[in-house]
Amino acid sequence: MIGGLIWDKVGPQYVFIIYVVIDLLLRIPLLVSIPETLVEKA
């Protein structure tokens, strides 16, 4: 519903831009917080 409002009022490209920004804001902290599992042991 929010996507439809943005599409009508602002423009269709902003629906996708906002999706990408929200995705990055959620994904980057998640990826940074995952511990490294591929540790070389000598």
Secondary structure, 3 states (H helix, E strand, C coil): CHHHHHHHHCCHHHHHHHHHHHHHHHHHHHHHHCCCCCCCCC
